[in-house]
Amino acid sequence: MFHTARDRGRASAAPSSPRGRVTLLAGAIAAILLSMTCAGPAVAQDSWVEVTTPGPSPRYDAVACYDPDLQRIVLVGGFVVGNIPNLETWVWDGLAWTQLAVSPPGVHFAVSAEALAYDRARGRLVLFASGWTANASTWELEGNAWVWKADLGPAPRHNPGMAYDSDRNRIVLFGGNSRSGTTTYPFGDLWEWDGVQWTDVTVAGPDPRYSPVLQYDSARQTLFMAGGSHQIPSPTTWGFSAGSWTLLSYVGAYQHNLSSAYDDLRSRVIVSGGLPDMGEPQQWNGSSWSPIGLVGDGLPARARGAMVYFPPFDQTMIFGGASDNYATIRGDTWVLSRIDPAFDPAPQSATGLHGGTITLTAGVVNLPPNVVRYWRWQKDGVPLSDGNGVAGATTSTLRLEPLTTAMSGTYELALQVSNPSLGPWISPPAQVSVTCPPPTIGVEPLDEIAVEGAAVTFTVGATGCGTLSYQWRKNSIAIPGATQAMYTIPSIAPGDAGTYQAQVSDGFGSVLSRVALLNVPPGPVFQSISTRFVSAQDAVFSWILLSPARCAVEYGGTAALGQTTALSPEGVTGEIVVSRGGRARFFYRLRAIDDLNQVAITPIRELVFPSGAPRLSVVAVPPRSRIDWISPGDGIPVGIVVQNAASAPVFGRIEIVAATLANAPPRDPSGALVLPRIVAPSLQGLSSVRMVPDLVFSRSEMGAPGGAMVVLSGTLRWYASSLPGSAFQDVRFSHRFRLP
């Protein structure tokens, strides 16, 4: 014999509950991903692969056949847990199971679906249903219902073989078993269904048996029969053609309750499982039996499973079945498939910039669509996981973002299927190269002016992919030791004047900064000059020098100047007040002289003094509420807003020198008078200003009840200049409002 005994404990230990199946699947996935890290390249191979999809409940002895018109497998009946017959009808489209909402055949609880075949000539699914000793009937699927066709025909029986003979356009039924009391006995009769009635064909042939394999061998135009049992399993293989049986082999499928299918593409009959020893899958090529030669195992041992060849995917599907002692009843779906994937498209090499994005993608062909794919990208032979810039490590598309130079390397995609003993298949390698642009300078060194003895620092700021290095240059020549982002000259000498530039490198390139000029003038150097007006006739000139010196302002009504102020005290800062003296135009420059009589002179500039006179007025903001001042609710706050209706500024301070509300003066909480009160030190660039805080008057001192009309009157004073002794002007104001 060529069959091999299997470990029966493996079948009985397989979980039978859905929860157990989920646990098994999770473990299988983990095993698959682990295998990708250690297995070598795979080759083309026929293998069992589980298709994890919801479907019929666990059952055995379901009958199934292929419907070529609708390109689907139809499965009917079976026995579920508790040995209870189930007459549901399901279809398999290669990807998923769908239950058909059809009325089941028969009405008797003891009826079960016993054999199913497709009548190609009439385009009908034909079902033989029966109980042990009664209710044998024939049905055909029409639309959404099983339609009864006949009761006369084969005697009631279980486990017959049935197939469609395409040569004679007949459905042929052979064998099965029945029961008398507690004794079962097999049948050896042969029946044919022509679409109208059954005919008993009397012909010598195989011994009576039940659960035989019966398939039509279209390549040889022969009905093929093997296996089955009567007391003991039969090893013989038979062919039925031209109305007679022919013994083909004495050595064969020495099993009963086999699962079988006819592979049209390879012209072979496939059998698997069966009793008594759950034998390994075998194939009949028309003249002899041989092992299929599967790579790996995968398919759990079983008998009484429903097996059908599915041409659209070139697969043999098996569903359900049971262990030899029925301890485990299965509801899983497996396919025997040629696993010969090829990567198309293969991942392509790519180059990207540091911080950018690279996407690698691959596809696979020559792999049936219902075979579950497990992907794992690897870099330089090491499996990848999501995170740290990697996304899609377990998909067919890998995204690297943001790119770093560490991501450069060789990338491959490993493919595995749901049978951990297969694969992995490794894609052609793709080279990823991450390059970096030269460093980028964000902070450029600035020009500097410094006097002898002062300190100067040049600074450059840059970013880059790698570790940055610096080299400062003076007049295009590298400065020894100047290799930091900042270069400092602690004490300037005249020879330090020149151009300074930084070269920044990071291993991926280098870049030069702008050229910064260091000027070391021989004398005083003005770092900054500013002016401000203190009146319509007077301006203050301020300066900052790099080294101590004395300064004067030269000025006049024309660019010829003509007048000079006295020299200021020696220092690096100072200021001088100059009056325009009624000049229509005013020109000036500053002169500095140090203790070595070295001179610095600024360019001549014109200063435009403001013209016109301010026009100030006072607006009172009436009180909206009372405040606790001297006593609860006694304080009446009044806001004071000063407005300037002219464009001319007020250079001196603005203050309220007198104010009364209903003849009462403003006071502070201690009762002291608060006038005069400064509103603002000046009013330049603004058209109005509000005094803070408000003036507060005592209601009790005014003697005015709530709701009374009162008058706020007073005097506003503004000064023409911020200089001491400035002239001023007074503005009277008066406002009426109602007390709260």
Secondary structure as GFF3:
##gff-version 3
##sequence-region A 1 740
A	DSSP	alpha_helix	8	13	.	.	.	ID=ss1
A	DSSP	alpha_helix	18	35	.	.	.	ID=ss2
A	DSSP	beta_strand	45	50	.	.	.	ID=ss3
A	DSSP	beta_strand	63	67	.	.	.	ID=ss4
A	DSSP	beta_strand	72	76	.	.	.	ID=ss5
A	DSSP	beta_strand	79	80	.	.	.	ID=ss6
A	DSSP	beta_strand	84	85	.	.	.	ID=ss7
A	DSSP	beta_strand	89	92	.	.	.	ID=ss8
A	DSSP	beta_strand	97	99	.	.	.	ID=ss9
A	DSSP	beta_strand	112	119	.	.	.	ID=ss10
A	DSSP	beta_strand	124	130	.	.	.	ID=ss11
A	DSSP	beta_strand	137	142	.	.	.	ID=ss12
A	DSSP	beta_strand	145	150	.	.	.	ID=ss13
A	DSSP	beta_strand	161	165	.	.	.	ID=ss14
A	DSSP	beta_strand	170	174	.	.	.	ID=ss15
A	DSSP	beta_strand	177	180	.	.	.	ID=ss16
A	DSSP	beta_strand	183	186	.	.	.	ID=ss17
A	DSSP	beta_strand	190	193	.	.	.	ID=ss18
A	DSSP	beta_strand	198	201	.	.	.	ID=ss19
A	DSSP	beta_strand	213	217	.	.	.	ID=ss20
A	DSSP	beta_strand	222	226	.	.	.	ID=ss21
A	DSSP	beta_strand	237	241	.	.	.	ID=ss22
A	DSSP	beta_strand	244	249	.	.	.	ID=ss23
A	DSSP	beta_strand	259	263	.	.	.	ID=ss24
A	DSSP	beta_strand	268	273	.	.	.	ID=ss25
A	DSSP	beta_strand	279	284	.	.	.	ID=ss26
A	DSSP	beta_strand	289	291	.	.	.	ID=ss27
A	DSSP	beta_strand	306	310	.	.	.	ID=ss28
A	DSSP	three_ten_helix	311	313	.	.	.	ID=ss29
A	DSSP	beta_strand	315	322	.	.	.	ID=ss30
A	DSSP	beta_strand	329	339	.	.	.	ID=ss31
A	DSSP	beta_strand	342	343	.	.	.	ID=ss32
A	DSSP	beta_strand	350	353	.	.	.	ID=ss33
A	DSSP	beta_strand	358	361	.	.	.	ID=ss34
A	DSSP	beta_strand	364	365	.	.	.	ID=ss35
A	DSSP	beta_strand	374	379	.	.	.	ID=ss36
A	DSSP	beta_strand	382	383	.	.	.	ID=ss37
A	DSSP	beta_strand	390	391	.	.	.	ID=ss38
A	DSSP	beta_strand	397	400	.	.	.	ID=ss39
A	DSSP	three_ten_helix	405	407	.	.	.	ID=ss40
A	DSSP	beta_strand	409	416	.	.	.	ID=ss41
A	DSSP	beta_strand	425	426	.	.	.	ID=ss42
A	DSSP	beta_strand	430	435	.	.	.	ID=ss43
A	DSSP	beta_strand	440	443	.	.	.	ID=ss44
A	DSSP	beta_strand	448	449	.	.	.	ID=ss45
A	DSSP	beta_strand	456	459	.	.	.	ID=ss46
A	DSSP	beta_strand	461	463	.	.	.	ID=ss47
A	DSSP	beta_strand	469	474	.	.	.	ID=ss48
A	DSSP	beta_strand	477	478	.	.	.	ID=ss49
A	DSSP	beta_strand	486	489	.	.	.	ID=ss50
A	DSSP	three_ten_helix	494	496	.	.	.	ID=ss51
A	DSSP	beta_strand	498	505	.	.	.	ID=ss52
A	DSSP	beta_strand	510	512	.	.	.	ID=ss53
A	DSSP	beta_strand	516	519	.	.	.	ID=ss54
A	DSSP	beta_strand	526	533	.	.	.	ID=ss55
A	DSSP	beta_strand	538	556	.	.	.	ID=ss56
A	DSSP	beta_strand	563	564	.	.	.	ID=ss57
A	DSSP	beta_strand	571	579	.	.	.	ID=ss58
A	DSSP	beta_strand	587	593	.	.	.	ID=ss59
A	DSSP	beta_strand	599	601	.	.	.	ID=ss60
A	DSSP	beta_strand	605	606	.	.	.	ID=ss61
A	DSSP	beta_strand	616	621	.	.	.	ID=ss62
A	DSSP	beta_strand	635	644	.	.	.	ID=ss63
A	DSSP	beta_strand	654	661	.	.	.	ID=ss64
A	DSSP	beta_strand	677	680	.	.	.	ID=ss65
A	DSSP	beta_strand	688	690	.	.	.	ID=ss66
A	DSSP	beta_strand	695	698	.	.	.	ID=ss67
A	DSSP	alpha_helix	699	702	.	.	.	ID=ss68
A	DSSP	beta_strand	709	719	.	.	.	ID=ss69
A	DSSP	beta_strand	728	738	.	.	.	ID=ss70
###
